[in-house]
Amino acid sequence: MSSPPNMSTAAHNDPLPTDEEIEKELCMLDLEDADSLLKHVQDLVALNFDDFPDDQVDDEAARYAARMTKASITDGTRTGHLRIIRHYITFHLRRNKNWDAKRVDEETPRDITAFISQKCGPVAEGFEGRKYSTAVSTRAALTMWYRNLRPNESLTEWCLDSATNTWHGLPTRSRHVSQFMVGLEKTKAKSGEVSSLLYPCAKAPINVHHTPAQLAQLRFTPEFGDYRNSGDRRNTGDYRNIGD
């Protein structure tokens, strides 16, 4: 593997990208990473299984969530996914008893990030403080949930049909969720969390002690187990540089 580039020197004479361009690129790379991590989703869910204990208070919300997931998903190998989905439904029903687990609209991406915030936000602010891998596992399980609810929808987008005011695709692929996941990853990395644990196929660990700006420049591609250059989508480089 070639040596990493010197991030203090610009690699090109091109104008620096705007914040909006960097944000769009980060969201695109987040979706690519999410797709690649689906190959390891069983391992990820198993890794974070204890973050979703099965000893919840036996109230109406928990019982409804259990019935809902059991009736909707019959794949017995998805025990970990089902537990995460049950926690997701229970969390929202305890906040709002009229919340509809099968509703999919413009608010659904915010439902997803609200739950991930509860699991992974800082303990000092009243959240559970779970690791970034818990957020990734949660997103994967909820992707399964919404795919199961609407099996004929696109698996690659989240978009509004303005003629019918209907949202199509997967809410876990929305820009809102991607922006949230990018921000959460940077926050966790800044606090010293080892993000490379997410990527079992990695040839080299991510340096989580990079500053947030440097993390915006270097993104890992688990699909190939190395680093790539965003200017060339072929697997020919060692780093994916999106900010230089």
N, C-alpha and C positions, 0 to 999 in steps of 0.2 A: 504494500500500500504506500502511495506516495506521501510525502510530508504535507501536513496541513498548511494552507496558505497563511501568510502573515496578514492578520485582519486589520493591522494598522495602516496597510498600504492598499489603495484602491487597485483592483485587478484590471479595470477598464477605464477609459476616458469618458465613458458615457455619463450623462447627468445622473445624479443620485435619484433613486426612486422616491416618489412622494410617500407620505404616511399611508395614504389610501391605497396606493399600489402595493406597498409592503403588506398591508392588512389583507388585501385580496389574495396575495400570494400565500400568506400564512394560512388563510382559511382553506385554500385549495390544497396545500400540503397536508393540512390537518385531515381533510377528507381522504387523501391518498393513504395517509398513515392508518386511519380508521379502517379502510378497506383491507390493508395488508394485515392489520392486527386480528381481523376476523379469522385468519388461519390459525391463530393461537388462542381463540376466545375461550375454549374449554379450559386451557391451562390458566388463563387469566382469572376466569370466574372461580376456579378451584383455589387459586392463590388468595383470593379475597373472600372466600366463603364465610369465614368467621366474622366479617364485617356486617353480616346480615343475619343476626341470630334468630333462631327459630322459637325463641321463648317470648315472643311479643305478648303484651296484655291481650287476653282473650275477650275482646270487645266486639261490637257489631261491625266496625270497620275491618278488623282483622279477619273475621269470619267471612264477610262479603268478599274480601280480596282473595281469600283461599278458594272460595267457590268459583269466583270469576276466572282465576288462572287455571284451575283444574278443568273447567268446562271448555276453555278456549285453547289450551295447549295440551295435547295428549302425548307428546314425545317424552317418554319416561327417562331418557338420558339427559334431559335438560333440567335436572333438579336445581342446580345453582342458579340458572336463569330464572326459574319459577320463583325461587326465594327472593331474588332481587325485585322481580316484578310485583310480588306480594307486598314487599316493603314500600315500593313506589305507590301502589294504589292505597295502601293503608295510610301512608304519610299524608296524602292529599285529602282523603276522606275525613281524617281527624282534623284537618284544617277547615274543610268545607264539606259538610255532609251531602251537599247537592252536587259535588264534583262528579263528573261522568268519566269513568275510565276508558270508555270507548269513543269519547269525543275527540275529533282531530280537526283543529282549526288554528288560527293565527296565534292562539295562546299556548298551544301544545309545546312548542320549543321552550317557553318560559316555565312550563310545568316541569320539564325535564331538568333544566338548569337549577330550578329551585330545590329539587330533590338532591341533585349532586352537590349543591351548596351545603345542604344540611349534613350530608355525609362527609364532605371533604373540607368544609370551611374551618377556620381556626377555632380551637377550643375556647380561646379567650373571648370570642364573640358569640359563644353559645352553640357552636356547631360541634360535630363529632371529631374533626381533625384527622380523617382517614387519608390514606396516601393517594397519589395521583392514579395509581393502578386501579384503585376502587372506582374512580370516576370513569376510567376506560371500560372496566367490566360492566358498570351500570349502563353506560351508553350502548354497549353491545347487546345487553339483555333487553333494553328498551327498543332497540332496533328490531329485535326478534318479536317483541310484543306488537309493535305497530305494523310490521310486515304481516303478522298473523291476522291482525284485525282487518287489514285491507290488502289481500294477497295479489290483487290485480293492479296495484299502483306501481309506479316507477320506483326502482330501488336506487336510483342514482341522483335524484334531485328532490327539491322542495320548492314548489312554485305555486303561484296563485292564478287560477283561471278567472280573470276579471269579469268575464261574461256571466258566470254563475256564482262568483264570489266563493269559490271552493278551492281549498288548498289540496294539492296533489303531491304524491311522493312520500318521503320519509322525513318526519320532523327532526330526527336525529341528524339529518344532513343539512339542516337549515344553517344559514350564516350566523344566526344568533347563537346556536349551540357551538359552532366552530370557533367563533370569537371567544366564547366563554372557556372552551377547552384550551385554546392557545394561552389565554390569560392565566388560567389555573396552572398549566404546566410551567409557565415562567415563574409564577409565585412559588410553586413547590420546589423548582430547581434553585431559586434564589435562597430558599431556606435550607438547602443542602440535601434535599431528597434525591436519591439515586434513581433517576428516571430510566437508566439503562436496564433496570430489572424488568421493564416492560417488554424488552426485545430479546427473547431467548436466542434469536438467530444472529445477534450482533457479533461482528468480528472485533469491534473495539467499543469501549464504553463511551457514553456521552460525558463530556466534562460539565457536570452540573454546576460548577463554580464559575462558569461564564456569566458575565453580566446579562441582564435582560436584553440589552441591545445586541450582544454577541449571540445570544440564543435565537434572536430573530434572524440572524444571518446564517446560522448553521442548523439544519434540520436533518434528523436521521431518517433513513428510508429502510424500514424493517423488511420490506419485500425483497431487497437485494442483500441485506446484511452488511451494508457498507455506507459510505457517504457519496453523494452525487452532486453534480453541478447543475443548478437550475437552468443555466443557459443551454444545456445540452441534455435532453431527456434520455439519451442512451446511457447505458451503464458504463461510462468511459472515464469518469472522474472519481476523485476520492471524497470530495465535499460538495454539498449542495449549498451554493452561496446565493442568498437572495437579497442581500442588503448592500453588497459592494458595488 
